[in-house]
Amino acid sequence: MSDRHGPEFLAGVTTPARRSLASPTRVWQLGLAALALSIVAACGGGGDGVGSNGTGVSSGTVYGFGSVIVDGIRFDDSDAKVEVLEGENADSRILTEVKLGQRTLVEATGAVVDDAGKAERIEVEPTLIGVVETGGVDGSGQFKVLGQTVQIVPASTAQPATLLVDTPAVGDLVEVHATRSGTGTNLVYQASRIERRVAPARTDFLRLTGITEAATGSTFRIGATTVNYTGSTVGTGQLVTVFAGSADYNATTRTLTAQAVRVRALASTAGRDDYEGGVIGSVSGNVLVIDGVQVNIASAAKNPSDYAPVAGDYVRVRGQFQSGVFVATELKRRRGDDVDTSELSGTLSGLQLTGTTTVTGFKVRDTAVSVVTGTTDLSGTCVDGTFVEVKSRITPTGIQATRVECKAAEVLGAVVERKGYVKNLNRTTRTFDVVSTLGGTDLVARVTYQPATTFFRLITESDVTSWRDDILVEVEGPLASTPGAVPAAFLKTQKIKLEN
């Protein structure tokens, strides 16, 4: 486990109430796991970060589902808790779901072997949450959020394109997932995913992640934006996430008043490898800057073996932090035109046809996929409810399938979806049946959910008027029963979503 991503301990004074600049900013750091836990316990608090039982952490971009695939590493997420930290005071850690193109921290248990591991915890890490500033998107695909330049990445060989869930417009509150290149006024956030934040998502706070520059005892700079804070000192060159209220940014002066600052120590635990994925910002001999972090590749095995790193490429490295520098043992390029840039598997829904037989698109894991005749290799009989495996590319207009295989049966242990009506809900045993119809036949799936790990979307689990029998839901989780068994069984349900 990397201490960069480990448990958080309070390094400054904090109060839960709304602060003025004269009040201390909540400043806390990701530090050594045992030390962090002992300090938190001494303060009478609870842990607020990744635990200490993992063998490594992967920081990167989600490019696929079936398992959660982060920069080509497949993590079995059947037992994982998926969380995000929200609020102007960074005091709300809630369950959420992972989406394509998001930046995440994945804590693995056991070793990552042949690019496969098991996730214990996944933290979704929005890079920016803020309002699109005056001027909007220019002709080069750039726009400003919190004073930072965001680049919508077109289809290219250097890196995967931006998944543009929503086209940003002036005044929109947007959530941006990105990697960083450059410093000062030349800092650019290369976006992997952009979408608007609207209710029921929280819209009352701002978030900014970056490397600090020109730090003093009360200010530091990220790109062109000056961050004001009080309390414990934040130094230059530290990786931080700033949380603030929705009114705490001044676009005219490009100043942000922080209500909370999370500082990450760039250090690793002995004997445990970490993974870092992002865009190369600069190359100087054997030292790369990847997502703002210095990476030494002098002893790294390269994939491909003749790869010569170039600024702007998207890469993944494996290794450990030593004295604030990531010393890589492996370096792999992730090309934007790779056939398998994105991989998806799950239950097919929303099938779109031209005529009666030509498949043009569908959804899998809440992700829209387009199918192009003559370009997409399609096999099997595709109908709503079948299990599908997809290889695809991310393009500026969405996910374009290169290969689609529709299976005759679901796969044991694979994450699948069921849409149907809730029946026989038992809040004590936390079980219910979801009843759906496929091809004129009623199908029953028996579902067990866990409040600590099951994400409820558009439903309040504790509200009897919201969570009850006879509502239409979509259930997502690994299939725990033999394919074709009646009823099917979900024992580790990941998501329950209210359907219209």
SVG drawing of the C-alpha trace seen along z (x, -y; Angstrom):
<svg xmlns="http://www.w3.org/2000/svg" viewBox="-46 -40 65 64">
<polyline fill="none" stroke="black" stroke-width="0.4" points="0.0,0.0 1.3,-3.4 1.4,-6.0 0.5,-8.5 -2.9,-6.9 -3.0,-5.7 -5.1,-6.7 -5.5,-10.4 -4.6,-12.1 -5.4,-15.6 -2.4,-17.9 -4.1,-21.1 -7.0,-22.4 -10.5,-21.9 -14.1,-22.6 -17.1,-21.2 -18.7,-24.6 -18.4,-27.0 -15.1,-28.9 -14.0,-32.4 -10.4,-32.9 -9.6,-33.9 -10.5,-30.5 -8.1,-27.5 -8.4,-25.5 -8.6,-21.7 -5.2,-20.5 -4.5,-16.8 -2.0,-14.4 -1.8,-10.8 1.0,-9.3 2.3,-6.0 -0.6,-3.7 0.1,-2.7 1.0,-6.2 -2.1,-7.6 -4.4,-5.2 -2.8,-5.8 -3.0,-9.6 -6.6,-9.4 -7.5,-7.1 -5.8,-9.5 -7.9,-12.3 -11.0,-10.2 -11.8,-9.9 -12.1,-7.2 -10.1,-6.2 -10.8,-8.2 -8.8,-6.6 -7.3,-3.4 -6.6,-0.7 -3.2,0.9 -3.9,4.5 -3.4,4.1 -0.3,4.9 -0.4,2.0 -2.4,-0.9 -3.1,-1.7 -3.7,-5.3 -5.0,-5.7 -7.9,-5.9 -10.8,-3.4 -10.9,-2.0 -13.2,1.0 -15.6,3.1 -16.3,6.7 -13.8,6.4 -12.8,2.8 -10.0,2.2 -7.5,-0.6 -4.9,-1.3 -5.0,2.3 -5.0,3.9 -8.1,6.0 -9.3,5.7 -11.9,8.1 -14.3,5.6 -16.8,8.1 -15.9,7.3 -14.7,3.7 -16.1,0.7 -16.4,-2.2 -16.3,-5.7 -15.9,-9.3 -15.0,-12.2 -17.3,-15.2 -18.3,-18.5 -16.6,-21.9 -15.0,-20.6 -14.2,-17.2 -16.3,-15.6 -18.6,-13.4 -17.3,-10.0 -20.1,-8.3 -20.7,-5.1 -20.7,-5.6 -20.2,-3.7 -17.2,-3.6 -17.7,-5.0 -15.6,-4.8 -12.9,-7.5 -12.8,-8.3 -9.6,-8.7 -9.4,-6.3 -7.3,-4.9 -7.6,-1.1 -6.3,0.6 -5.4,4.2 -5.3,7.2 -2.8,9.9 -0.3,9.5 -1.1,8.2 -0.1,11.0 -0.3,10.8 -2.1,7.5 -4.8,8.9 -5.6,8.3 -8.4,8.1 -9.7,4.7 -10.5,4.1 -11.3,0.5 -11.8,-2.0 -11.8,-5.7 -13.2,-7.8 -11.0,-10.9 -12.5,-13.8 -9.7,-16.1 -11.8,-19.2 -15.3,-20.2 -16.1,-23.7 -18.0,-26.1 -17.1,-26.5 -15.7,-30.1 -16.5,-32.8 -15.4,-32.0 -16.5,-28.4 -14.8,-25.8 -12.4,-27.4 -11.5,-26.2 -8.7,-24.0 -11.0,-22.2 -9.9,-24.0 -11.9,-25.7 -11.3,-27.0 -12.5,-25.6 -11.2,-27.1 -8.6,-29.0 -7.2,-25.7 -7.0,-24.9 -8.9,-21.8 -8.2,-20.0 -10.8,-17.9 -8.5,-15.3 -9.4,-14.3 -8.9,-10.8 -5.1,-10.3 -2.4,-7.8 -0.8,-9.6 -3.6,-8.9 -7.2,-7.9 -9.8,-10.5 -11.9,-12.3 -15.2,-10.6 -17.5,-13.6 -20.6,-12.6 -21.9,-16.3 -20.6,-19.1 -19.4,-21.8 -21.1,-25.2 -20.4,-28.5 -21.9,-28.4 -22.2,-24.6 -20.9,-23.0 -18.8,-20.1 -16.8,-17.2 -13.6,-16.6 -11.3,-13.6 -7.9,-14.3 -4.2,-13.9 -1.9,-17.0 1.0,-18.2 3.0,-21.4 3.3,-24.0 2.3,-27.5 0.3,-29.2 1.3,-26.3 -0.5,-23.7 -3.0,-21.7 -5.5,-19.1 -5.9,-16.4 -9.4,-15.2 -10.4,-11.5 -14.1,-12.2 -16.2,-15.3 -19.8,-15.5 -22.2,-18.1 -23.0,-17.8 -26.7,-18.2 -29.1,-17.0 -29.2,-14.5 -25.4,-14.9 -24.1,-17.5 -23.6,-20.9 -22.5,-22.9 -18.7,-22.5 -15.6,-22.8 -12.6,-20.5 -9.2,-21.0 -6.2,-18.6 -2.7,-19.6 1.0,-20.1 1.6,-23.1 3.9,-26.0 5.2,-29.1 3.9,-28.1 4.0,-30.5 2.5,-30.1 -0.9,-31.1 -1.1,-30.6 0.1,-28.3 -0.5,-28.2 -1.9,-25.5 -1.5,-26.5 -2.7,-30.0 -4.9,-29.9 -3.8,-31.1 -5.2,-29.1 -5.6,-30.9 -5.7,-28.9 -4.8,-29.1 -3.5,-26.6 -0.8,-24.0 1.7,-24.9 1.5,-23.4 4.9,-23.3 5.9,-23.7 5.8,-20.6 3.2,-18.7 0.3,-16.8 -2.9,-18.3 -6.6,-18.2 -8.4,-21.4 -12.0,-21.5 -14.0,-24.7 -17.6,-26.1 -19.4,-27.0 -18.8,-30.7 -15.2,-30.4 -13.7,-31.0 -13.2,-34.4 -12.8,-34.0 -11.6,-37.6 -8.7,-37.4 -8.3,-33.6 -8.2,-33.0 -9.7,-30.1 -10.3,-30.1 -9.8,-26.6 -12.0,-25.1 -10.0,-21.8 -6.7,-20.7 -5.6,-17.0 -1.9,-16.6 -0.4,-13.3 3.0,-12.1 4.8,-10.6 6.1,-7.5 5.6,-3.7 5.5,-0.9 8.6,1.4 8.0,4.5 4.8,3.3 4.6,2.1 2.3,-0.8 1.0,-1.7 0.7,-5.2 -1.0,-6.0 -1.1,-9.3 0.2,-11.6 3.9,-12.4 4.3,-16.1 8.1,-16.2 11.1,-14.0 14.6,-14.7 16.9,-11.8 15.6,-8.9 13.3,-11.2 9.7,-11.7 7.0,-13.8 3.8,-11.8 0.6,-13.6 2.9,-16.0 5.0,-13.2 8.7,-12.7 9.3,-9.1 12.8,-7.6 12.7,-5.0 16.5,-4.2 15.9,-0.6 12.4,-0.1 11.5,2.7 9.7,1.1 6.6,2.3 7.1,2.2 10.8,2.9 11.9,0.2 9.6,-2.5 11.1,-5.9 8.9,-8.1 7.6,-11.3 5.7,-14.2 2.0,-13.8 2.0,-10.0 -0.2,-8.1 1.8,-5.5 1.5,-3.2 4.4,-2.6 5.0,-0.1 7.4,-0.7 7.8,-2.5 8.2,-6.0 11.7,-6.7 12.4,-10.2 9.5,-11.7 10.5,-10.2 8.6,-7.2 11.3,-4.6 9.8,-2.5 10.5,1.1 8.1,1.3 6.9,-1.3 4.1,-0.5 2.7,-2.8 -1.1,-3.0 -1.9,-4.1 -5.1,-6.0 -5.6,-3.8 -5.2,-0.5 -8.0,1.9 -8.6,2.7 -8.3,-0.8 -11.6,-0.1 -13.2,3.3 -16.7,3.8 -18.7,6.9 -22.1,7.3 -25.8,7.4 -26.9,5.8 -29.8,3.4 -31.3,0.7 -30.5,2.6 -30.7,0.3 -31.4,1.7 -31.5,0.5 -34.2,2.5 -34.9,5.7 -31.4,7.2 -28.6,4.7 -27.2,3.7 -26.2,0.1 -25.8,-0.3 -26.7,0.7 -25.8,0.1 -23.7,2.2 -22.8,1.2 -24.7,-2.1 -22.4,-2.9 -23.6,-3.6 -21.8,-1.7 -22.0,-2.4 -21.6,0.4 -20.5,-0.5 -21.3,1.9 -18.1,3.0 -15.9,1.8 -17.2,3.7 -16.6,7.4 -19.9,8.8 -20.7,12.4 -23.5,14.2 -27.2,13.3 -27.6,9.9 -30.9,9.2 -31.7,7.3 -30.7,9.3 -27.9,11.3 -24.4,11.2 -22.0,9.3 -18.2,8.8 -17.0,5.6 -13.6,4.4 -13.8,0.7 -12.1,-2.6 -13.0,-5.9 -13.8,-8.6 -14.9,-12.2 -18.4,-11.1 -18.5,-8.1 -17.6,-4.4 -17.1,-2.8 -17.0,1.0 -14.3,2.8 -15.4,6.3 -18.8,7.5 -19.5,11.0 -23.0,11.8 -23.0,15.0 -25.6,17.7 -25.4,17.7 -24.1,15.5 -20.8,16.3 -20.6,17.4 -18.9,14.6 -19.3,12.0 -21.0,8.7 -24.4,8.7 -27.5,6.6 -31.2,7.4 -34.0,4.9 -37.3,5.7 -39.7,5.1 -38.9,5.5 -40.8,8.3 -40.6,9.9 -38.3,7.2 -37.0,8.1 -35.2,5.3 -34.0,7.5 -32.2,10.1 -31.5,7.4 -32.9,9.6 -35.5,9.3 -36.5,10.8 -36.2,8.8 -38.8,10.1 -38.3,9.3 -39.7,10.5 -37.5,11.7 -39.0,13.1 -42.4,13.5 -40.9,15.5 -40.8,14.2 -37.3,14.4 -36.6,14.2 -33.3,13.2 -32.7,13.4 -30.7,10.5 -28.8,9.9 -27.5,6.4 -25.0,4.9 -25.5,1.3 -21.7,0.9 -20.9,1.6 -24.1,1.6 -24.6,-1.7 -28.3,-2.9 -28.9,-5.3 -32.0,-7.5 -33.2,-5.4 -32.8,-6.0 -32.3,-2.6 -33.6,-3.8 -36.7,-5.4 -39.7,-3.0 -41.5,-5.2 -38.4,-5.1 -37.2,-1.5 -40.2,0.8 -41.9,3.6 -43.2,3.0 -40.7,0.3 -38.8,0.8 -35.0,1.2 -31.8,2.3 -29.6,4.6 -25.9,5.0 -23.4,7.4 -21.5,10.7 -23.6,13.7 -23.4,16.1 -25.5,18.9 -24.9,21.3 -25.9,19.6 -29.5,20.6 -30.3,21.5 -33.7,20.5 -33.8,18.3 -30.5,16.5 -28.6,15.2 -26.8,12.0 -24.9,12.3 -22.6,9.3 -24.8,6.7 -22.8,3.6 -25.6,1.3 -29.4,0.9 -30.7,-1.8 -34.3,-3.2 -35.7,-3.0 -38.4,-5.3"/>
</svg>
